[in-house]
Amino acid sequence: MATIGFIGVGNMGGPMACNLVKAGHQVKVFDLSAELVQTVVEQGAAKAASAIDAATDVEVLISMLPSGQIVEDLYLHETRLLDHLDTRTLVIDCSTIAPENAITVAKAARLKGITTLDAPVSGGVGGAKAGTLTFIVGGEKSAFEKAEPILRNMGKNVFHAGNHGAGQIAKICNNMLLAVHMIGTAEALQLGVDNGLDPAVLSQIMLQSSGRNWSLELYNPWPGVMPSVPSSNDYNGGFQVNLMNKDLGLALEAATKSHSATPMGALAKALFELHGSKGFGKKDFSSIQKLFAKE
């Protein structure tokens, strides 16, 4: 078992840290929210007094933060965590950020003899709680092999995508596709209902037909069709519209830099921005169903 520091124990990070505790690791956690820290402490983690404390005397440091700027501030600028880390500590950043942020942190860490991995996740809050996340990892293969057993305590699938930044590229490609097929699913369901179909029946038909997709099968956006998903809980919990907008922005930035054509991604970004502007920013992204509802 390993000694692990964990920084950022919100909707995703909290359950991830709890699963590490359940696996028998010694985990100490830090977050700016004392309430979030206490939730994980009650599951058996130790409370760190600061981010620096969380990163001290640990074999592995994991961070799960909301933006690339915050990640860079933690490791390079305001907290300057790289100045306090032991060179034997493996850093795994699970935040979804721009590839450039991940590469910048990795290069700065390498100059100090510190090994890092970017390991964004897919699977949402439900996957974090169930320990079934998918980890998409960028960095050196030897570091990936060292991290894999620990990541498998929090996830079901662990992929080595390539060098630093590759994990972030793969993640934003995935989330762009997720946004597109969630919008298409919501649009198709609304069309069916507007023409007299039962959304549950239509969902079953499409699940056995060529329109089958992840959103339809595991995360149906129509309220009441599927239990235990955000659409059946007034779109609370899950992956917020604001976060989907952030990830779509990252995808379009990457597309601009690589001169890639992403017309569906651009349309998805415009629709989710419009949806968020209508007061749905903190609702689950499957609430895009509401955008197609008749007044």
Backbone bond lengths (Angstrom), bond angles and torsions (degrees), N, CA, C in turn:
res aa  C-N    CA-C-N  psi(-1)  N-CA   C-N-CA  omega(-1)  CA-C   N-CA-C  phi
1 M - - - 1.460 - - 1.525 110.38 -
2 A 1.319 115.98 153.72 1.455 121.04 -173.53 1.527 111.52 -112.25
3 T 1.323 115.44 158.77 1.461 121.56 169.56 1.521 106.45 -95.30
4 I 1.329 115.97 125.11 1.460 121.26 -170.28 1.520 110.57 -130.38
5 G 1.320 116.68 131.85 1.458 121.88 169.76 1.516 108.52 -97.71
6 F 1.330 117.20 142.75 1.469 120.82 -177.95 1.521 108.22 -135.15
7 I 1.328 116.28 120.14 1.465 122.06 -179.45 1.521 109.35 -113.78
8 G 1.335 115.90 120.04 1.460 121.37 -179.15 1.513 110.95 99.57
9 V 1.339 116.84 87.73 1.468 120.45 -174.53 1.533 110.63 -117.18
10 G 1.331 114.66 54.20 1.461 121.23 177.57 1.510 111.80 -82.84
11 N 1.353 116.44 -145.82 1.460 121.18 -175.54 1.523 113.02 -57.44
12 M 1.326 116.83 -36.18 1.455 121.21 179.03 1.531 111.33 -94.34
13 G 1.317 116.73 -51.53 1.454 120.94 -175.36 1.516 114.46 -62.40
14 G 1.347 116.75 -35.87 1.463 119.82 -179.52 1.516 112.67 -59.82
15 P 1.323 118.79 -55.18 1.469 119.67 177.96 1.525 113.20 -61.80
16 M 1.315 116.96 -34.90 1.468 120.00 178.05 1.526 110.65 -62.60
17 A 1.330 116.18 -45.48 1.465 120.22 178.44 1.526 111.11 -63.64
18 C 1.327 116.29 -38.84 1.468 120.15 178.47 1.525 111.39 -62.82
19 N 1.319 117.40 -38.12 1.461 120.39 178.53 1.522 111.81 -67.52
20 L 1.321 117.06 -32.01 1.463 119.86 174.87 1.523 110.97 -66.82
21 V 1.336 116.15 -39.31 1.463 120.39 176.00 1.526 110.44 -61.91
22 K 1.342 115.94 -45.58 1.462 121.01 -179.85 1.522 111.84 -61.02
23 A 1.338 115.65 -30.50 1.465 120.13 179.71 1.519 112.64 -77.94
24 G 1.337 116.50 -6.15 1.461 120.10 175.47 1.514 115.31 101.81
25 H 1.323 118.26 3.83 1.462 120.90 178.87 1.529 110.82 -76.92
26 Q 1.318 115.65 153.84 1.464 120.81 172.11 1.523 107.38 -88.78
27 V 1.316 116.17 113.52 1.460 120.92 -171.81 1.523 110.00 -121.14
28 K 1.333 115.73 131.22 1.469 118.82 171.43 1.523 107.72 -121.66
29 V 1.326 115.74 138.24 1.459 120.73 -167.56 1.524 111.80 -123.93
30 F 1.346 113.66 149.94 1.465 120.10 174.49 1.520 109.77 -140.10
31 D 1.321 114.51 141.15 1.462 122.57 173.58 1.516 107.24 -154.02
32 L 1.318 116.99 154.43 1.465 119.76 176.75 1.517 111.99 -66.63
33 S 1.345 116.62 -19.95 1.457 121.36 176.97 1.528 110.19 -94.79
34 A 1.323 116.39 113.72 1.465 120.57 178.52 1.522 111.13 -63.38
35 E 1.322 116.36 -32.15 1.463 120.47 -179.76 1.527 111.06 -64.71
36 L 1.316 116.58 -42.77 1.462 120.17 178.90 1.523 110.98 -65.19
37 V 1.320 116.49 -41.14 1.460 120.43 177.82 1.524 110.72 -60.72
38 Q 1.333 116.58 -43.99 1.453 120.75 -177.61 1.522 112.08 -61.10
39 T 1.328 116.49 -36.24 1.463 120.26 179.11 1.526 111.09 -59.96
40 V 1.333 116.99 -40.27 1.467 120.80 -179.58 1.527 110.61 -77.92
41 V 1.313 116.56 -35.86 1.473 120.68 177.50 1.524 110.42 -60.01
42 E 1.320 116.42 -38.47 1.468 120.43 178.80 1.522 112.59 -64.07
43 Q 1.327 116.75 -18.11 1.465 121.31 177.23 1.525 112.36 -93.21
44 G 1.340 116.05 -0.39 1.460 118.81 174.20 1.514 115.94 117.99
45 A 1.324 118.44 0.78 1.461 120.98 177.86 1.525 109.98 -80.85
46 A 1.321 115.92 161.55 1.459 121.67 174.29 1.522 109.26 -94.76
47 K 1.312 116.79 150.23 1.460 122.46 -179.03 1.521 109.54 -92.69
48 A 1.328 116.49 124.97 1.462 121.31 175.69 1.525 109.40 -91.41
49 A 1.315 116.02 143.98 1.460 120.48 -177.43 1.522 112.25 -76.50
50 S 1.328 116.93 -22.15 1.459 121.54 -177.43 1.523 108.43 -160.65
51 A 1.316 115.46 173.38 1.467 119.17 176.01 1.519 110.20 -63.23
52 I 1.330 116.26 -38.64 1.464 119.99 178.95 1.527 110.16 -64.31
53 D 1.310 117.12 -40.70 1.464 121.12 177.43 1.529 110.52 -62.09
54 A 1.329 116.69 -41.53 1.467 120.34 179.79 1.516 111.66 -62.81
55 A 1.334 116.42 -28.04 1.466 121.09 -176.44 1.521 113.32 -94.44
56 T 1.323 117.18 -0.20 1.463 121.55 -176.16 1.526 111.20 -93.44
57 D 1.330 116.00 133.74 1.471 122.87 177.08 1.520 112.11 58.35
58 V 1.322 116.71 44.48 1.465 120.84 175.74 1.531 108.91 -126.61
59 E 1.321 115.67 150.84 1.465 120.70 177.24 1.520 111.42 -81.61
60 V 1.334 115.38 -31.61 1.459 121.42 -178.05 1.527 108.72 -134.87
61 L 1.327 116.28 137.66 1.466 121.38 173.88 1.520 108.01 -120.18
62 I 1.331 116.54 125.18 1.455 122.14 179.19 1.523 109.06 -115.63
63 S 1.318 116.40 135.39 1.464 120.16 175.83 1.525 109.20 -125.28
64 M 1.337 115.14 143.58 1.470 122.08 177.76 1.520 106.71 -138.21
65 L 1.344 115.69 97.71 1.456 121.52 -169.20 1.533 110.86 -127.07
66 P 1.334 117.96 159.84 1.470 120.55 -169.55 1.517 117.42 -81.41
67 S 1.339 119.46 -14.01 1.466 118.40 -177.06 1.525 110.91 -155.52
68 G 1.338 114.26 160.69 1.450 120.19 179.11 1.513 112.49 -64.51
69 Q 1.330 117.57 -36.92 1.458 120.51 179.02 1.521 111.02 -62.83
70 I 1.314 116.62 -41.04 1.464 120.05 179.18 1.518 110.23 -66.67
71 V 1.326 117.73 -38.75 1.468 121.09 177.41 1.527 109.98 -62.04
72 E 1.333 116.95 -47.01 1.460 119.53 179.41 1.530 111.52 -65.34
73 D 1.324 117.01 -38.35 1.469 119.63 177.54 1.520 110.61 -62.04
74 L 1.322 116.94 -39.53 1.466 120.65 -179.03 1.525 111.33 -65.11
75 Y 1.311 115.99 -50.25 1.467 119.57 -172.12 1.528 114.19 -87.74
76 L 1.347 116.92 -30.35 1.466 118.90 -170.16 1.514 115.50 -117.05
77 H 1.327 118.65 -33.32 1.459 120.20 -166.90 1.532 113.39 -112.01
78 E 1.318 117.97 -84.28 1.457 120.27 -171.65 1.537 112.02 -66.71
79 T 1.326 117.39 -56.01 1.470 120.58 -178.72 1.517 111.48 -83.63
80 R 1.333 117.02 -28.82 1.469 123.30 179.33 1.529 110.98 52.75
81 L 1.309 115.02 50.55 1.455 120.76 -174.28 1.526 112.80 -61.70
82 L 1.331 117.14 -29.89 1.462 119.35 179.40 1.524 112.16 -60.87
83 D 1.334 117.13 -25.13 1.462 120.81 178.70 1.523 112.24 -74.00
84 H 1.324 116.59 -13.43 1.466 120.67 -175.05 1.524 113.32 -112.44
85 L 1.323 117.73 -6.07 1.458 120.87 -175.23 1.519 112.40 -84.48
86 D 1.323 115.39 142.40 1.455 121.78 171.15 1.531 107.98 -73.27
87 T 1.310 117.12 141.85 1.462 120.19 -178.68 1.535 112.39 -65.24
88 R 1.325 117.24 -15.07 1.469 120.42 178.43 1.529 112.03 -85.05
89 T 1.315 117.65 -7.85 1.464 121.49 -179.18 1.530 110.31 -82.49
90 L 1.317 116.44 126.37 1.460 122.11 176.08 1.527 108.54 -88.49
91 V 1.320 116.76 124.65 1.469 122.58 -179.18 1.523 109.39 -98.35
92 I 1.331 116.50 125.75 1.459 122.41 177.58 1.527 107.92 -123.01
93 D 1.316 116.13 109.30 1.471 119.28 178.18 1.519 108.87 -97.45
94 C 1.333 116.48 116.80 1.467 122.16 -177.40 1.526 112.70 -97.47
95 S 1.312 117.84 7.23 1.459 121.91 178.25 1.528 110.13 -68.25
96 T 1.329 116.15 151.18 1.465 120.81 171.02 1.516 107.79 -95.27
97 I 1.339 115.73 109.74 1.458 121.80 -174.09 1.523 108.82 -138.59
98 A 1.315 116.97 175.71 1.451 120.49 177.28 1.527 109.90 -66.33
99 P 1.334 117.83 143.98 1.471 119.70 177.45 1.524 112.52 -53.39
100 E 1.332 116.46 -35.86 1.461 120.54 -179.32 1.525 111.84 -62.09
101 N 1.334 116.90 -37.55 1.469 120.18 177.18 1.522 110.71 -62.07
102 A 1.328 115.77 -45.70 1.464 120.58 -179.28 1.523 111.14 -63.05
103 I 1.324 116.80 -41.87 1.464 121.11 -179.09 1.525 110.58 -67.59
104 T 1.333 116.94 -39.85 1.466 120.91 178.62 1.519 111.42 -60.78
105 V 1.331 116.94 -45.81 1.466 120.95 178.78 1.520 110.37 -64.94
106 A 1.325 117.16 -42.55 1.468 121.03 -178.61 1.527 111.55 -62.31
107 K 1.340 117.16 -42.95 1.467 120.54 -179.94 1.521 111.31 -65.01
108 A 1.339 116.47 -42.69 1.466 120.22 179.41 1.521 110.52 -65.33
109 A 1.323 116.22 -38.71 1.465 120.20 179.15 1.521 111.13 -66.06
110 R 1.335 116.27 -41.56 1.466 120.21 -178.81 1.526 111.22 -60.08
111 L 1.334 116.98 -37.24 1.464 120.83 178.75 1.520 111.88 -63.08
112 K 1.325 116.65 -23.60 1.459 121.34 179.33 1.530 111.93 -100.81
113 G 1.328 116.32 6.45 1.461 119.84 179.01 1.506 114.19 78.82
114 I 1.339 117.31 19.19 1.472 122.56 -177.28 1.525 109.37 -105.67
115 T 1.317 116.55 137.17 1.458 122.28 -179.53 1.524 110.39 -97.95
116 T 1.326 116.42 132.73 1.463 121.08 179.82 1.528 110.49 -127.27
117 L 1.318 114.66 158.41 1.455 123.53 171.37 1.517 108.47 -134.63
118 D 1.335 117.49 140.47 1.471 119.16 166.80 1.524 105.89 -98.15
119 A 1.335 115.41 126.83 1.466 120.59 -172.89 1.516 111.41 -139.20
120 P 1.338 118.29 63.47 1.464 119.92 177.49 1.520 110.84 -62.45
121 V 1.325 115.61 158.27 1.463 120.55 -173.10 1.524 111.48 -119.66
122 S 1.313 114.81 156.45 1.455 122.86 171.99 1.522 107.55 -128.93
123 G 1.332 116.14 145.55 1.460 119.57 179.90 1.505 113.97 133.90
124 G 1.335 117.39 -12.15 1.455 120.63 174.95 1.512 114.83 70.92
125 V 1.333 114.54 -175.80 1.467 120.99 -178.23 1.525 111.00 -62.93
126 G 1.336 116.12 -38.28 1.457 119.47 178.02 1.515 112.00 -60.10
127 G 1.334 116.43 -42.56 1.451 121.08 178.03 1.519 112.25 -67.77
128 A 1.344 116.37 -35.32 1.466 119.81 177.71 1.523 110.72 -64.67
129 K 1.329 116.76 -42.01 1.459 120.51 -179.83 1.522 111.70 -69.15
130 A 1.326 115.94 -39.90 1.471 120.21 -176.77 1.526 112.83 -81.69
131 G 1.320 117.08 -10.89 1.458 120.21 -177.41 1.515 112.70 73.82
132 T 1.341 116.85 29.98 1.466 121.21 -176.85 1.528 112.31 -116.19
133 L 1.306 117.49 22.98 1.460 121.33 -179.40 1.527 111.78 -62.89
134 T 1.318 114.80 158.76 1.461 121.73 168.52 1.523 107.66 -105.96
135 F 1.321 116.58 126.15 1.463 122.09 177.28 1.521 108.85 -102.77
136 I 1.335 116.23 130.38 1.454 122.97 -177.92 1.528 106.40 -116.93
137 V 1.330 116.37 105.56 1.457 120.68 -162.66 1.520 112.55 -108.61
138 G 1.331 115.80 135.02 1.451 123.09 173.13 1.514 110.40 -117.64
139 G 1.324 116.42 137.33 1.462 120.70 -179.85 1.510 111.03 144.59
140 E 1.323 115.98 -172.90 1.457 120.90 -177.58 1.526 111.16 -67.79
141 K 1.340 115.72 143.32 1.462 120.93 -176.82 1.528 111.77 -60.92
142 S 1.320 117.50 -38.96 1.468 120.59 -179.34 1.519 111.15 -64.07
143 A 1.337 117.04 -37.97 1.465 120.89 177.77 1.518 110.00 -69.67
144 F 1.332 116.13 -39.60 1.458 120.44 176.77 1.529 110.68 -58.74
145 E 1.308 117.14 -44.40 1.464 120.73 -179.02 1.526 111.29 -64.09
146 K 1.308 116.95 -33.98 1.467 120.64 177.11 1.523 110.93 -70.73
147 A 1.347 116.15 -36.86 1.465 120.35 -176.07 1.518 112.83 -80.70
148 E 1.317 117.78 -26.70 1.469 120.99 -170.77 1.525 114.38 -54.22
149 P 1.333 120.50 -45.61 1.476 118.55 179.97 1.524 112.81 -60.07
150 I 1.321 117.46 -35.50 1.463 121.18 179.80 1.527 110.02 -72.47
151 L 1.326 117.01 -41.58 1.458 120.14 178.84 1.530 111.00 -63.54
152 R 1.310 117.04 -32.44 1.467 120.14 179.80 1.533 112.43 -72.44
153 N 1.321 117.72 -12.23 1.461 120.21 170.80 1.522 111.56 -75.85
154 M 1.338 116.32 -13.65 1.461 121.45 -179.42 1.519 112.90 -117.34
155 G 1.326 117.23 -12.68 1.452 119.67 -174.49 1.516 113.39 -145.31
156 K 1.305 114.22 163.76 1.467 122.06 -178.92 1.521 111.71 -93.18
157 N 1.329 116.78 -34.03 1.465 121.62 -177.18 1.525 109.61 -124.22
158 V 1.330 116.19 133.08 1.459 121.41 -179.85 1.528 107.75 -132.49
159 F 1.342 116.06 117.84 1.458 121.26 -177.16 1.527 111.03 -116.97
160 H 1.330 116.16 139.15 1.462 120.73 170.27 1.517 107.39 -94.72
161 A 1.337 117.42 107.21 1.466 121.77 -173.80 1.518 112.67 -82.42
162 G 1.336 117.26 -23.94 1.455 120.50 -176.75 1.517 110.41 147.07
163 N 1.322 116.52 -151.60 1.455 121.29 -176.27 1.530 111.33 -76.05
164 H 1.318 116.87 -177.55 1.458 122.14 -178.30 1.530 110.57 -53.52
165 G 1.324 115.85 132.22 1.455 122.00 -178.70 1.511 112.85 95.35
166 A 1.328 117.83 -21.90 1.467 120.66 -178.23 1.519 111.87 -65.71
167 G 1.328 116.39 -35.25 1.464 119.53 177.33 1.519 111.04 -61.30
168 Q 1.331 115.62 -40.02 1.462 119.88 -179.58 1.531 111.41 -68.82
169 I 1.325 117.24 -40.87 1.465 120.56 178.58 1.523 110.09 -60.69
170 A 1.336 116.28 -47.69 1.469 119.92 -179.26 1.526 111.04 -62.53
171 K 1.322 117.04 -38.39 1.461 120.40 -178.76 1.527 111.13 -66.39
172 I 1.326 118.20 -44.15 1.460 118.45 -177.01 1.530 111.25 -72.91
173 C 1.347 117.04 -28.61 1.470 119.17 172.75 1.526 109.75 -63.99
174 N 1.332 116.19 -43.88 1.462 120.82 179.40 1.522 111.15 -61.87
175 N 1.324 117.18 -45.07 1.461 119.63 -176.14 1.525 112.47 -72.26
176 M 1.326 117.01 -28.20 1.461 118.87 173.58 1.525 109.77 -65.16
177 L 1.323 116.70 -43.63 1.462 120.47 177.63 1.523 111.13 -64.66
178 L 1.337 116.47 -40.50 1.466 120.97 177.72 1.527 110.62 -58.64
179 A 1.322 116.98 -44.72 1.467 120.84 179.60 1.519 111.06 -61.80
180 V 1.326 116.21 -41.96 1.463 120.44 -178.01 1.519 111.16 -65.17
181 H 1.353 117.77 -46.41 1.468 116.74 -177.18 1.529 112.96 -77.69
182 M 1.342 118.47 -21.64 1.461 118.86 172.53 1.527 110.08 -68.97
183 I 1.328 116.95 -42.02 1.466 120.45 177.66 1.524 110.12 -62.62
184 G 1.313 117.30 -45.95 1.462 120.50 179.68 1.512 112.67 -62.12
185 T 1.338 116.29 -38.86 1.466 120.68 178.27 1.524 110.67 -64.28
186 A 1.335 116.32 -46.49 1.463 120.56 -179.58 1.529 111.12 -62.80
187 E 1.306 116.59 -41.44 1.457 121.41 -179.42 1.532 110.59 -64.03
188 A 1.341 116.74 -43.77 1.461 120.66 -179.45 1.529 111.48 -66.34
189 L 1.324 116.97 -41.00 1.459 120.37 178.82 1.529 110.58 -63.17
190 Q 1.328 116.80 -42.77 1.461 119.89 179.68 1.523 111.34 -64.02
191 L 1.322 116.93 -40.53 1.462 121.02 177.97 1.527 110.52 -60.68
192 G 1.326 116.00 -43.59 1.459 119.22 179.64 1.512 112.78 -63.99
193 V 1.326 116.45 -45.99 1.463 121.06 -179.70 1.532 110.86 -64.20
194 D 1.340 116.66 -40.91 1.466 120.08 178.75 1.530 111.97 -61.56
195 N 1.325 115.27 -21.36 1.461 119.80 179.82 1.525 112.46 -108.71
196 G 1.355 115.64 23.66 1.449 120.72 169.23 1.506 117.76 92.14
197 L 1.330 118.95 5.19 1.463 120.47 -179.35 1.527 111.47 -86.52
198 D 1.319 115.79 150.31 1.460 122.70 172.12 1.534 107.01 -77.30
199 P 1.357 118.65 126.84 1.469 119.64 -176.80 1.527 113.41 -61.82
200 A 1.336 117.40 -31.40 1.463 119.92 178.31 1.520 110.82 -69.55
201 V 1.325 116.08 -42.03 1.469 120.38 178.82 1.526 110.18 -65.88
202 L 1.329 116.18 -45.30 1.461 119.89 178.76 1.527 110.79 -60.64
203 S 1.329 116.15 -39.97 1.469 119.79 178.51 1.520 110.95 -60.31
204 Q 1.331 116.97 -43.91 1.463 120.24 179.23 1.528 111.48 -64.19
205 I 1.313 116.67 -39.22 1.465 120.31 178.62 1.532 110.21 -62.66
206 M 1.336 116.24 -47.26 1.466 119.51 -177.57 1.529 111.43 -69.27
207 L 1.338 116.60 -30.55 1.463 119.74 177.80 1.522 111.71 -65.02
208 Q 1.305 117.17 -27.38 1.465 120.93 178.78 1.529 111.85 -100.15
209 S 1.325 115.86 12.98 1.461 121.17 -178.03 1.529 109.98 -127.42
210 S 1.297 116.42 -174.41 1.464 120.84 -172.92 1.524 113.95 -72.88
211 G 1.328 118.44 -8.28 1.461 121.13 176.98 1.514 113.92 -85.36
212 R 1.324 117.35 1.07 1.471 121.52 -177.87 1.529 111.12 -56.53
213 N 1.333 115.83 135.73 1.470 121.04 176.97 1.525 109.88 -157.13
214 W 1.315 117.01 171.80 1.472 122.62 -175.11 1.527 111.54 -60.35
215 S 1.324 117.86 -44.81 1.465 121.18 -178.27 1.524 110.93 -60.12
216 L 1.306 116.16 -41.16 1.461 121.42 -179.25 1.524 111.30 -71.58
217 E 1.321 116.67 -39.84 1.459 121.44 -172.86 1.519 113.65 -81.24
218 L 1.333 117.69 -38.81 1.458 121.00 -171.55 1.523 114.51 -120.30
219 Y 1.342 118.67 -7.45 1.470 119.96 -171.10 1.520 109.99 -149.01
220 N 1.324 116.41 43.16 1.464 121.42 -171.32 1.532 111.39 -52.13
221 P 1.330 117.72 127.92 1.467 120.65 -175.26 1.524 115.11 -82.18
222 W 1.356 117.99 -7.38 1.458 118.84 -178.74 1.532 109.81 -87.62
223 P 1.328 118.34 125.16 1.473 121.37 -177.21 1.532 112.57 -55.32
224 G 1.323 115.09 132.47 1.449 121.03 173.83 1.509 116.08 87.34
225 V 1.326 118.11 -12.19 1.463 119.78 -179.27 1.529 111.18 -73.37
226 M 1.308 116.27 -36.21 1.464 121.14 -175.96 1.531 109.65 -132.37
227 P 1.333 118.39 127.24 1.467 119.86 178.98 1.526 111.49 -74.24
228 S 1.305 115.22 159.93 1.474 122.51 171.91 1.524 113.90 62.54
229 V 1.330 117.31 27.55 1.469 120.74 170.62 1.527 107.19 -124.51
230 P 1.336 118.05 159.19 1.468 120.19 -175.40 1.524 115.19 -55.25
231 S 1.345 118.39 -33.16 1.468 119.14 -178.33 1.522 111.98 -62.72
232 S 1.318 117.48 -24.17 1.465 120.87 177.79 1.522 112.12 -94.79
233 N 1.336 116.39 9.03 1.462 122.37 176.91 1.524 109.27 -130.88
234 D 1.343 116.13 42.18 1.460 122.59 -178.68 1.528 111.14 54.82
235 Y 1.320 116.53 31.76 1.464 124.27 177.74 1.526 113.04 61.81
236 N 1.324 116.47 29.04 1.460 120.25 175.72 1.524 109.51 -92.71
237 G 1.350 115.71 154.21 1.447 120.74 -177.02 1.517 110.44 79.02
238 G 1.319 116.64 -178.09 1.456 120.17 176.48 1.519 113.43 79.51
239 F 1.331 116.20 -145.90 1.459 124.23 -172.09 1.520 109.31 -107.72
240 Q 1.313 116.60 112.76 1.457 121.54 -171.38 1.534 113.13 -66.24
241 V 1.319 114.66 148.60 1.467 121.64 174.75 1.526 110.47 -55.54
242 N 1.325 117.84 -40.95 1.466 120.89 179.24 1.521 111.51 -58.75
243 L 1.334 116.60 -38.84 1.461 120.07 -179.63 1.526 111.10 -73.38
244 M 1.327 116.77 -37.02 1.461 118.83 175.10 1.522 110.23 -62.80
245 N 1.326 117.10 -41.05 1.462 120.20 176.46 1.531 111.43 -60.17
246 K 1.328 116.45 -40.40 1.465 120.23 177.76 1.523 110.63 -61.37
247 D 1.332 116.75 -47.08 1.464 120.60 -177.14 1.530 111.64 -67.29
248 L 1.335 116.64 -37.17 1.464 119.19 176.78 1.525 110.69 -66.00
249 G 1.321 116.46 -35.12 1.458 119.70 175.22 1.521 111.27 -62.75
250 L 1.341 116.61 -41.50 1.467 120.54 177.35 1.527 110.88 -62.67
251 A 1.338 116.16 -40.04 1.465 120.36 179.81 1.523 110.93 -63.42
252 L 1.330 116.79 -43.37 1.467 119.96 -179.26 1.523 111.68 -69.62
253 E 1.326 117.10 -33.19 1.470 120.01 175.30 1.527 110.03 -63.83
254 A 1.343 116.17 -43.72 1.460 120.30 178.78 1.531 110.36 -63.89
255 A 1.341 116.11 -39.74 1.469 120.29 179.64 1.522 111.15 -63.70
256 T 1.310 117.09 -39.49 1.460 121.04 178.42 1.517 111.11 -62.62
257 K 1.335 116.34 -42.86 1.467 120.66 -177.52 1.521 112.07 -69.62
258 S 1.335 116.85 -32.08 1.466 119.92 -179.12 1.532 112.70 -97.30
259 H 1.327 116.58 2.18 1.475 122.67 -178.42 1.529 111.06 57.03
260 S 1.341 115.17 40.63 1.466 121.06 179.67 1.519 110.07 -92.04
261 A 1.326 116.20 144.02 1.466 121.33 177.54 1.524 109.07 -86.65
262 T 1.320 117.42 116.73 1.471 121.86 179.63 1.538 109.85 -132.28
263 P 1.327 118.59 61.81 1.469 119.74 -178.22 1.521 113.26 -63.96
264 M 1.323 117.98 -36.88 1.465 120.00 177.82 1.518 110.87 -68.99
265 G 1.328 116.83 -37.97 1.460 120.29 176.43 1.510 111.86 -63.52
266 A 1.348 116.08 -40.55 1.465 120.22 178.80 1.520 111.23 -65.42
267 L 1.337 116.63 -40.32 1.460 119.82 178.22 1.527 110.49 -66.41
268 A 1.337 116.71 -41.64 1.464 120.16 177.86 1.522 110.73 -59.77
269 K 1.329 116.82 -41.94 1.469 120.66 178.84 1.519 110.26 -61.95
270 A 1.321 117.71 -43.56 1.463 120.98 -179.47 1.528 111.03 -63.44
271 L 1.328 116.53 -41.01 1.468 120.24 -178.61 1.522 111.38 -70.01
272 F 1.323 117.66 -41.06 1.462 119.20 178.56 1.526 111.58 -70.19
273 E 1.313 117.65 -32.75 1.473 120.11 174.13 1.519 110.29 -63.35
274 L 1.330 116.58 -45.61 1.462 121.31 178.26 1.522 110.12 -60.48
275 H 1.315 116.48 -44.80 1.464 121.74 -179.78 1.528 110.67 -61.93
276 G 1.315 116.49 -44.72 1.461 120.10 179.29 1.513 112.36 -63.00
277 S 1.330 117.12 -34.24 1.464 121.34 -179.10 1.521 112.20 -68.82
278 K 1.328 116.58 -15.32 1.461 121.01 -179.54 1.531 111.88 -92.81
279 G 1.320 117.55 15.23 1.458 121.86 175.79 1.517 115.23 94.67
280 F 1.329 117.25 13.64 1.461 120.52 -177.42 1.528 113.03 -104.00
281 G 1.318 117.55 12.27 1.461 121.19 -174.39 1.509 114.99 -55.05
282 K 1.338 117.21 -36.55 1.465 120.75 -177.40 1.520 112.86 -97.72
283 K 1.323 116.82 3.80 1.456 120.95 175.22 1.529 109.56 -85.82
284 D 1.329 116.52 162.73 1.451 120.62 176.79 1.529 110.44 -62.63
285 F 1.329 116.09 149.66 1.467 119.80 -174.86 1.530 113.13 -65.01
286 S 1.337 117.81 -19.99 1.466 119.62 177.01 1.534 111.37 -68.51
287 S 1.325 116.84 -11.20 1.474 120.41 175.43 1.520 111.60 -67.44
288 I 1.331 118.29 -3.87 1.468 120.96 172.61 1.531 109.87 -55.55
289 Q 1.340 116.27 -19.82 1.470 120.69 174.62 1.518 110.60 -53.47
290 K 1.332 116.88 -36.56 1.461 121.75 -178.12 1.522 112.90 -64.95
291 L 1.336 116.32 -24.64 1.454 119.90 -179.33 1.515 111.78 -65.86
292 F 1.330 116.41 -25.65 1.466 120.49 -176.20 1.529 112.35 -98.72
293 A 1.324 117.47 -3.64 1.458 120.89 -177.35 1.527 110.50 -70.05
294 K 1.323 115.46 143.92 1.454 119.78 175.32 1.509 109.73 -72.17
295 E 1.303 116.43 149.00 1.470 120.80 -178.67 1.527 109.90 -63.29
